[in-house]
């Protein structure tokens, strides 16, 4: 490339940059116009709903997966002179796709590094793993078919079969039928098979060539680096010696577990974030178990303790309930990593509808506390918060009653008119009656369609004059009106949900038809 070509590229680049900068307002308008349409027809509409084995698949996710598959197929088949060449390329692509799969020991930490939600990175992990397995199988199949004799006595061939078999076992055991029966056993088996497959691939690759072994070295280097960084953070947060480490206090209420972690130094947690907890003294196998739990406590600054509201199921959570009932573990050894997860800004919405089922209330509690605190400090635009909670076991409601009453106690501004709590008990044997402070208990399932329609039409929002709003908010509204920007359409209403698959699907269907009206749906990181 001579100097004149460099000059031409520089001049052309400057003109393109000026053109893009001048077109930004039009691009922003186009994005605002297309965003509700794309969300309505691609993101919010399912091709396959929630299923116990697979799903859900939205139109957008199917399109992205088809593009991903097409790209890989193109890479190993484009201008391949022979089928052996295509098989060799497939093997190399399998290693490349394994890089994000082996990038670190914990998906939560990797998701935080990339700024993604855990569910999004889990989908990337699954997609890359599946693609690697299919490419590896194609690579092995071509090698077996194209050779007159595939000798397993050769280490290179033997470890190729072992590696491919390990990857297939990972896919098989990842099915919900096996995964949900014993998650702790599945997780450790998953890790062991992943390590076996990595070692087998390393033994299979020729040692005299840098490529394609370099891709395996990149994966190993990223894994070691993230392991060291995360391990250092965990060690710093939890302390090293007995008298400087984090301590936990475990109690139980009506069949639920309450756990408070006293930190060695205050940490800042945002609403909706969670920790991964490790308590090795609970049971014999608990040293192999770490579980994610959403933090229900919230503070504007750093917290010196973390509160957890835990549903006893199997394994660690069931053991926690047992020890809490018997008073065996009042000060167990505790290690945790976090904060993990993304905290969503909900201060721009005027009307917030929170929907929870069962222990999904834990995901809403920190947002509820943050909203009420910010409302009292005149930092949010919210005019109404409606919490709808559907429960099957009334004991869960009784156990969470002090937590909800604590939020209601803070709702003092304007005579406590911003927060409304509706609890629906899936039983027809009770009448409508008060529950705790300013909460109402209803029989049966929550009529989500009627509740959503009432919130959209703002039937229950008290109208206020602009003069009653604080000075900063009044200036903000006046500036929006003068500038011509919509003051209510964008950020008009948020529907936040932490509930069962059926409830999320119903709310997604309801919100889909009102996206153009400024109504958004938020599925919290924690889903019961």
C-alpha positions as CSV (number, residue, x, y, z in Angstrom):
1,X,0.0,0.0,0.0
2,X,1.6,3.3,-1.1
3,X,1.2,6.7,0.5
4,X,-1.5,7.8,-1.9
5,X,-3.8,4.9,-0.9
6,X,-3.3,5.8,2.8
7,X,-4.2,9.4,2.0
8,X,-7.3,8.3,0.1
9,X,-8.4,6.0,3.0
10,X,-7.9,8.8,5.5
11,X,-9.9,11.4,3.5
12,X,-12.7,8.9,2.8
13,X,-12.8,7.9,6.5
14,X,-13.2,11.5,7.6
15,X,-16.0,12.1,5.2
16,X,-17.8,8.9,6.4
17,X,-17.3,9.9,10.0
18,X,-18.9,13.3,9.4
19,X,-21.8,11.7,7.5
20,X,-22.4,9.3,10.4
21,X,-22.3,12.0,13.0
22,X,-24.7,14.2,11.1
23,X,-27.1,11.3,10.6
24,X,-27.1,10.2,14.2
25,X,-30.4,12.0,15.1
26,X,-32.1,10.3,12.2
27,X,-30.6,6.9,13.1
28,X,-31.9,7.3,16.7
29,X,-35.4,8.1,15.4
30,X,-35.3,5.1,13.1
31,X,-34.2,2.9,16.0
32,X,-37.0,4.2,18.2
33,X,-39.5,3.6,15.5
34,X,-38.3,0.0,14.7
35,X,-37.6,-1.1,18.2
36,X,-41.3,-1.7,19.2
37,X,-41.9,-3.5,15.9
38,X,-38.9,-5.8,16.3
39,X,-39.8,-6.5,19.9
40,X,-43.4,-7.2,19.1
41,X,-42.9,-9.6,16.1
42,X,-39.5,-11.1,16.8
43,X,-38.5,-10.9,20.5
44,X,-41.8,-11.2,22.4
45,X,-43.4,-13.8,20.0
46,X,-42.6,-17.4,20.6
47,X,-42.2,-20.2,18.0
48,X,-41.9,-22.7,20.8
49,X,-43.2,-22.0,24.3
50,X,-41.8,-23.2,27.6
51,X,-41.4,-27.0,27.6
52,X,-40.0,-29.4,30.2
53,X,-37.3,-30.5,27.8
54,X,-36.7,-27.6,25.4
55,X,-37.7,-24.0,24.9
56,X,-38.7,-21.3,24.9
57,X,-37.7,-20.2,21.4
58,X,-38.6,-16.8,20.2
59,X,-38.5,-15.8,16.6
60,X,-35.4,-13.6,17.2
61,X,-33.5,-16.4,19.0
62,X,-34.3,-18.8,16.1
63,X,-33.0,-16.3,13.5
64,X,-29.8,-15.7,15.5
65,X,-29.2,-19.5,15.8
66,X,-29.8,-20.0,12.1
67,X,-27.3,-17.3,11.3
68,X,-24.8,-18.9,13.7
69,X,-25.3,-22.4,12.2
70,X,-25.1,-21.0,8.6
71,X,-21.8,-19.2,9.4
72,X,-20.2,-22.3,10.7
73,X,-21.4,-24.5,7.8
74,X,-20.1,-21.9,5.4
75,X,-16.7,-21.7,7.1
76,X,-16.0,-25.5,6.8
77,X,-17.6,-26.0,3.4
78,X,-16.7,-23.0,1.3
79,X,-14.2,-23.9,-1.4
80,X,-13.2,-27.1,0.4
81,X,-11.3,-29.1,-2.2
82,X,-12.1,-32.5,-0.6
83,X,-14.3,-33.9,2.1
84,X,-11.2,-34.5,4.2
85,X,-10.5,-30.7,4.0
86,X,-14.1,-30.0,5.2
87,X,-13.6,-32.4,8.1
88,X,-10.3,-30.8,9.1
89,X,-11.9,-27.4,9.0
90,X,-14.8,-28.7,11.1
91,X,-12.3,-29.9,13.8
92,X,-10.6,-26.5,13.9
93,X,-14.0,-24.7,14.1
94,X,-15.0,-27.0,17.0
95,X,-11.9,-25.8,18.9
96,X,-12.7,-22.2,18.2
97,X,-16.3,-22.6,19.4
98,X,-15.0,-24.1,22.6
99,X,-13.1,-20.9,23.6
100,X,-16.2,-19.2,25.2
101,X,-17.2,-22.6,26.7
102,X,-13.9,-23.0,28.5
103,X,-13.3,-19.3,29.2
104,X,-13.8,-19.5,33.0
105,X,-14.8,-21.7,35.9
106,X,-18.0,-19.8,36.7
107,X,-20.6,-18.5,34.2
108,X,-21.8,-15.7,36.5
109,X,-18.4,-14.1,36.6
110,X,-18.0,-14.3,32.8
111,X,-21.4,-12.8,32.3
112,X,-20.5,-9.9,34.6
113,X,-17.2,-9.3,32.7
114,X,-19.1,-9.1,29.4
115,X,-21.9,-7.1,30.8
116,X,-24.5,-9.7,29.9
117,X,-27.4,-11.2,31.9
118,X,-26.7,-14.7,33.2
119,X,-29.5,-16.2,31.1
120,X,-28.0,-14.6,27.9
121,X,-24.5,-16.0,28.6
122,X,-26.0,-19.4,29.5
123,X,-27.6,-19.4,26.0
124,X,-24.2,-18.6,24.4
125,X,-22.6,-21.3,26.5
126,X,-25.2,-23.9,25.3
127,X,-25.1,-22.8,21.7
128,X,-21.3,-22.8,21.5
129,X,-21.2,-26.2,23.2
130,X,-23.7,-27.8,20.9
131,X,-22.0,-26.4,17.8
132,X,-18.6,-27.7,19.1
133,X,-20.1,-31.2,19.6
134,X,-21.7,-31.4,16.2
135,X,-18.5,-30.1,14.5
136,X,-16.4,-32.6,16.4
137,X,-18.7,-35.5,15.5
138,X,-18.5,-34.5,11.8
139,X,-14.8,-34.3,12.1
140,X,-14.5,-37.8,13.6
141,X,-17.1,-39.3,11.2
142,X,-15.2,-38.0,8.2
143,X,-11.9,-39.3,9.6
144,X,-13.4,-42.8,10.2
145,X,-15.2,-43.1,6.9
146,X,-12.4,-41.7,4.7
147,X,-9.8,-44.2,6.1
148,X,-9.7,-47.9,5.3
149,X,-8.7,-48.7,8.8
150,X,-9.3,-46.6,11.9
151,X,-6.9,-48.0,14.5
152,X,-7.9,-47.3,18.1
153,X,-4.4,-48.5,19.1
154,X,-3.1,-45.2,17.9
155,X,-3.3,-42.6,20.8
156,X,-4.3,-39.9,18.4
157,X,-7.4,-41.9,17.2
158,X,-8.2,-43.2,20.7
159,X,-8.3,-39.8,22.3
160,X,-10.3,-38.4,19.4
161,X,-13.0,-41.0,20.2
162,X,-12.8,-40.3,24.0
163,X,-13.0,-36.6,23.5
164,X,-16.0,-36.8,21.2
165,X,-17.7,-39.3,23.5
166,X,-17.2,-37.0,26.5
167,X,-18.8,-34.1,24.6
168,X,-21.8,-36.2,23.7
169,X,-22.2,-37.3,27.3
170,X,-22.2,-33.6,28.3
171,X,-25.0,-32.9,25.9
172,X,-27.0,-35.9,27.0
173,X,-26.7,-35.2,30.7
174,X,-27.6,-31.6,30.1
175,X,-31.2,-32.5,29.3
176,X,-33.6,-31.3,32.0
177,X,-34.6,-35.0,32.7
178,X,-31.2,-35.7,34.1
179,X,-30.2,-32.2,35.2
180,X,-33.1,-31.5,37.5
181,X,-33.1,-34.8,39.3
182,X,-29.8,-34.0,41.0
183,X,-28.3,-30.7,40.0
184,X,-25.3,-30.9,42.2
185,X,-24.3,-34.3,40.8
186,X,-25.0,-33.1,37.2
187,X,-22.8,-30.0,37.7
188,X,-19.8,-31.9,39.0
189,X,-20.2,-34.6,36.3
190,X,-20.4,-31.8,33.8
191,X,-17.1,-30.3,35.0
192,X,-15.4,-33.7,35.0
193,X,-16.5,-34.6,31.5
194,X,-15.4,-31.1,30.3
195,X,-11.9,-31.6,31.8
196,X,-11.7,-35.1,30.2
197,X,-12.7,-33.8,26.8
198,X,-10.1,-30.9,27.0
199,X,-7.4,-33.4,27.9
200,X,-8.4,-35.8,25.1
201,X,-8.4,-33.0,22.5
202,X,-4.9,-32.0,23.7
203,X,-3.7,-35.5,23.3
204,X,-5.4,-35.9,19.9
205,X,-3.9,-32.8,18.3
206,X,-0.4,-33.1,16.7
207,X,2.3,-31.7,18.9
208,X,4.6,-30.6,16.2
209,X,2.2,-27.9,14.9
210,X,1.2,-24.7,16.6
211,X,-2.1,-24.6,14.9
212,X,-4.8,-25.7,15.8
213,X,-3.3,-26.3,19.3
214,X,-3.1,-22.6,19.9
215,X,-6.9,-22.4,20.3
216,X,-6.7,-24.9,23.1
217,X,-4.0,-22.8,24.7
218,X,-6.1,-19.7,24.4
219,X,-9.0,-21.5,26.2
220,X,-6.6,-22.7,28.9
221,X,-5.1,-19.3,29.4
222,X,-8.4,-17.6,29.7
223,X,-9.6,-20.2,32.2
224,X,-6.6,-19.8,34.4
225,X,-6.7,-16.0,34.2
226,X,-10.4,-15.8,35.1
227,X,-9.9,-18.4,37.9
228,X,-7.1,-16.4,39.5
229,X,-8.9,-13.1,39.2
230,X,-12.2,-14.5,40.6
231,X,-10.4,-16.4,43.3
232,X,-8.5,-13.3,44.4
233,X,-11.8,-11.3,44.6
234,X,-13.5,-14.0,46.6
235,X,-10.5,-14.3,49.0
236,X,-10.5,-10.5,49.5
237,X,-14.2,-10.3,50.1
238,X,-14.4,-13.2,52.5
239,X,-11.2,-12.8,54.4
240,X,-8.6,-15.5,55.2
241,X,-8.4,-15.9,58.9
242,X,-11.2,-17.0,61.2
243,X,-11.8,-13.7,62.9
244,X,-11.8,-11.7,59.7
245,X,-14.0,-13.9,57.5
246,X,-17.6,-13.5,56.6
247,X,-20.1,-15.1,59.1
248,X,-23.6,-16.3,58.6
249,X,-26.6,-16.5,60.9
250,X,-29.3,-19.0,59.9
251,X,-32.9,-19.0,61.1
252,X,-36.2,-20.4,59.8
253,X,-39.8,-19.1,59.7
254,X,-42.8,-21.2,58.7
255,X,-40.8,-23.7,56.6
256,X,-38.6,-21.0,54.9
257,X,-34.9,-20.2,55.6
258,X,-33.6,-16.7,56.5
259,X,-29.9,-16.3,56.2
260,X,-27.9,-13.2,57.1
261,X,-24.2,-12.9,56.1
262,X,-22.1,-10.5,58.2
263,X,-19.4,-9.1,55.9
264,X,-15.8,-8.6,56.8
265,X,-16.0,-5.2,55.0
266,X,-19.0,-3.3,53.6
267,X,-19.9,-4.0,50.0
268,X,-22.1,-2.2,47.6
269,X,-25.0,-4.3,46.1
270,X,-27.5,-3.1,43.6
271,X,-31.1,-4.2,43.5
272,X,-31.6,-7.5,41.8
273,X,-28.1,-8.8,42.2
274,X,-27.2,-12.2,43.6
275,X,-24.4,-14.1,45.2
276,X,-23.0,-17.6,44.8
277,X,-22.9,-19.2,48.3
278,X,-20.7,-22.0,49.6
279,X,-21.2,-23.5,53.1
280,X,-19.1,-26.6,53.4
281,X,-20.1,-27.5,57.0
282,X,-23.8,-28.1,56.3
283,X,-23.4,-31.7,55.0
284,X,-20.8,-34.2,53.8
285,X,-21.2,-33.3,50.1
286,X,-21.9,-29.6,50.6
287,X,-18.2,-28.7,50.1
288,X,-18.9,-29.5,46.4
289,X,-22.0,-27.3,46.2
290,X,-22.4,-23.6,45.6
291,X,-25.8,-22.1,45.0
292,X,-27.0,-18.7,43.7
293,X,-29.2,-16.7,46.0
294,X,-30.7,-13.3,45.3
295,X,-29.9,-10.6,47.9
296,X,-33.2,-9.2,49.3
297,X,-31.5,-6.5,51.4
298,X,-30.8,-3.1,49.8
299,X,-29.1,0.1,50.9
300,X,-28.2,3.3,49.1
301,X,-24.6,2.9,50.1
302,X,-22.4,-0.1,51.0
303,X,-24.0,-2.9,53.1
304,X,-22.3,-4.6,56.1
305,X,-24.7,-7.5,55.9
306,X,-26.6,-9.4,53.3
307,X,-30.1,-10.9,53.8
308,X,-31.3,-14.0,51.9
309,X,-34.8,-15.5,51.7
310,X,-34.4,-19.2,50.7
311,X,-36.8,-21.8,49.5
312,X,-35.9,-25.3,50.8
313,X,-35.9,-27.8,48.0
314,X,-33.3,-30.5,47.9
315,X,-29.6,-30.7,48.7
316,X,-28.1,-27.6,50.3
317,X,-31.3,-25.7,50.9
318,X,-33.0,-28.6,52.6
319,X,-29.9,-29.1,54.8
320,X,-30.0,-25.4,55.7
321,X,-33.6,-25.8,56.9
322,X,-32.7,-28.9,59.0
323,X,-29.8,-27.2,60.7
324,X,-31.8,-24.0,61.3
325,X,-34.6,-26.0,63.0
326,X,-32.1,-27.8,65.2
327,X,-29.9,-24.8,65.9
328,X,-26.7,-26.6,64.7
329,X,-25.3,-23.9,62.4
330,X,-25.5,-20.5,64.0
331,X,-22.0,-19.5,62.8
332,X,-20.9,-21.7,59.9
333,X,-18.0,-21.1,57.6
334,X,-19.3,-19.2,54.6
335,X,-17.7,-18.2,51.3
336,X,-19.5,-16.2,48.6
337,X,-18.8,-14.6,45.3
338,X,-20.5,-11.5,44.0
339,X,-22.3,-9.3,43.5
340,X,-23.4,-11.0,40.2
341,X,-26.1,-10.0,37.8
342,X,-27.3,-6.8,36.2
343,X,-29.4,-4.3,38.0
344,X,-32.0,-2.7,35.8
345,X,-32.9,1.0,36.1
346,X,-36.6,1.3,36.9
347,X,-36.6,4.9,38.1
348,X,-37.7,6.2,34.7
349,X,-41.1,4.5,34.8
350,X,-44.3,6.1,36.2
351,X,-46.2,2.9,36.8
352,X,-44.6,-0.3,38.0
353,X,-46.5,-3.6,38.1
354,X,-44.5,-6.3,40.0
355,X,-45.7,-9.9,39.6
356,X,-44.3,-12.8,41.6
357,X,-45.2,-16.4,42.3
358,X,-44.0,-18.3,45.4
359,X,-40.5,-17.4,46.3
360,X,-40.2,-15.1,43.3
361,X,-41.1,-12.3,45.9
362,X,-37.4,-12.4,46.8
363,X,-36.4,-11.0,43.4
364,X,-38.8,-8.0,43.9
365,X,-38.0,-7.1,47.4
366,X,-34.7,-5.1,46.8
367,X,-36.3,-3.2,43.9
368,X,-39.3,-2.4,46.1
369,X,-37.1,-1.0,48.8
370,X,-35.1,1.0,46.3
371,X,-38.2,2.4,44.6
372,X,-39.8,3.5,47.9
373,X,-36.6,5.1,49.2
374,X,-36.0,6.9,45.9
375,X,-39.7,8.1,45.8
376,X,-39.4,9.5,49.3
377,X,-36.2,11.3,48.2
378,X,-38.0,12.6,45.1
379,X,-35.5,10.8,42.8
380,X,-38.0,8.7,40.7
381,X,-40.9,9.4,38.4
382,X,-43.0,6.6,39.8
383,X,-46.6,7.4,40.8
384,X,-47.8,3.9,41.5
385,X,-46.3,0.5,42.5
386,X,-48.6,-2.5,42.5
387,X,-47.1,-5.8,43.8
388,X,-49.2,-8.9,42.8
389,X,-48.1,-12.0,44.6
390,X,-49.5,-15.4,43.8
391,X,-48.9,-18.2,46.4
392,X,-49.9,-21.8,46.9
393,X,-48.6,-22.2,50.5
394,X,-49.9,-19.6,52.9
395,X,-46.9,-20.2,55.2
396,X,-44.7,-18.6,52.6
397,X,-46.8,-15.5,52.8
398,X,-46.7,-15.5,56.5
399,X,-42.9,-15.9,56.5
400,X,-42.5,-12.9,54.1
401,X,-45.1,-10.7,55.8
402,X,-42.4,-8.9,58.0
403,X,-40.4,-8.2,54.8
404,X,-43.4,-6.7,53.1
405,X,-44.5,-4.7,56.2
406,X,-41.0,-3.3,56.3
407,X,-41.4,-1.9,52.8
408,X,-44.9,-0.5,53.7
409,X,-43.4,1.2,56.7
410,X,-41.1,3.2,54.5
411,X,-44.0,4.2,52.2
412,X,-44.9,7.3,54.3
413,X,-44.7,10.2,51.7
414,X,-48.1,11.5,50.5
415,X,-49.9,9.4,53.1
416,X,-48.4,6.2,51.7
417,X,-50.3,6.2,48.5
418,X,-47.7,4.8,46.1
419,X,-47.5,1.1,47.0
420,X,-50.3,-1.4,46.7
421,X,-49.9,-5.1,47.5
422,X,-52.4,-7.8,46.3
423,X,-51.8,-11.4,47.4
424,X,-53.6,-14.2,45.7
425,X,-53.8,-17.6,47.5
426,X,-54.7,-20.5,45.3
427,X,-57.5,-21.6,47.5
428,X,-61.2,-20.8,47.2
429,X,-62.0,-21.5,50.8
430,X,-61.1,-18.0,52.0
431,X,-62.8,-14.6,51.7
432,X,-61.1,-11.4,50.6
433,X,-59.5,-10.0,53.7
434,X,-56.6,-7.7,54.9
435,X,-53.2,-9.3,55.2
436,X,-50.6,-7.4,57.3
437,X,-50.3,-3.7,56.8
438,X,-52.2,-2.4,53.8
439,X,-52.0,-5.6,51.9
440,X,-55.1,-7.6,50.7
441,X,-55.5,-11.3,50.5
442,X,-57.7,-12.7,47.6
443,X,-58.8,-16.2,46.9
444,X,-57.9,-18.0,43.7
445,X,-55.3,-17.2,41.0
446,X,-54.4,-13.7,40.1
447,X,-56.5,-12.4,37.1
448,X,-53.5,-11.0,35.3
449,X,-55.3,-9.8,32.3
450,X,-57.8,-7.7,34.4
451,X,-54.9,-6.4,36.6
452,X,-52.8,-5.5,33.6
453,X,-55.7,-3.7,31.9
454,X,-56.4,-1.7,35.0
455,X,-52.8,-0.6,35.3
456,X,-52.6,0.4,31.6
457,X,-55.7,2.5,31.8
458,X,-54.3,4.1,35.1
459,X,-57.6,3.5,36.9
460,X,-55.9,3.4,40.3
461,X,-53.4,6.2,39.9
462,X,-54.1,9.3,41.8
463,X,-53.8,12.4,39.6
464,X,-51.7,15.2,41.1
465,X,-51.0,18.7,40.0
466,X,-47.6,19.6,38.8
467,X,-47.2,22.2,41.6
468,X,-47.2,19.4,44.2
469,X,-44.1,17.9,42.6
470,X,-40.7,18.9,44.0
471,X,-38.8,21.7,42.2
472,X,-36.3,19.4,40.4
473,X,-39.0,17.1,39.0
474,X,-41.1,20.1,37.9
475,X,-38.1,21.5,36.0
476,X,-37.5,18.1,34.3
477,X,-41.1,17.9,33.2
478,X,-41.1,21.5,31.9
479,X,-37.9,20.9,29.9
480,X,-39.4,17.7,28.4
481,X,-42.5,19.6,27.3
482,X,-40.5,22.5,25.8
483,X,-38.0,20.3,24.0
484,X,-40.9,18.2,22.4
485,X,-39.7,15.0,23.9
486,X,-42.4,12.6,25.1
487,X,-42.7,12.9,28.8
488,X,-44.9,9.9,29.4
489,X,-44.9,7.5,26.4
490,X,-41.3,6.4,26.9
491,X,-41.0,4.8,30.3
492,X,-44.7,4.9,31.0
493,X,-45.1,1.5,32.6
494,X,-42.9,-1.4,33.5
495,X,-44.1,-5.0,34.2
496,X,-41.5,-6.9,36.2
497,X,-42.0,-10.6,36.8
498,X,-40.3,-13.3,38.8
499,X,-42.7,-16.3,38.4
500,X,-43.5,-19.6,36.8
501,X,-43.3,-20.2,33.1
502,X,-47.1,-19.9,32.6
503,X,-47.2,-16.5,34.3
504,X,-44.3,-15.1,32.3
505,X,-45.8,-16.3,29.0
506,X,-49.1,-14.7,29.8
507,X,-47.5,-11.4,30.7
508,X,-45.3,-11.5,27.7
509,X,-48.4,-11.9,25.5
510,X,-50.2,-9.0,27.3
511,X,-47.2,-6.6,27.0
512,X,-46.5,-7.5,23.4
513,X,-49.6,-5.6,22.1
514,X,-48.8,-2.5,24.1
515,X,-45.1,-2.0,23.3
516,X,-45.8,1.1,21.2
517,X,-47.5,2.6,24.3
518,X,-44.3,2.7,26.3
519,X,-44.9,-0.5,28.2
520,X,-41.9,-2.8,28.9
521,X,-41.5,-6.2,30.3
522,X,-38.6,-7.2,32.7
523,X,-37.9,-10.8,33.6
524,X,-35.7,-10.7,36.7
525,X,-32.6,-12.8,36.9
526,X,-34.1,-14.8,39.7
527,X,-37.0,-17.0,38.6
528,X,-38.5,-19.5,41.0
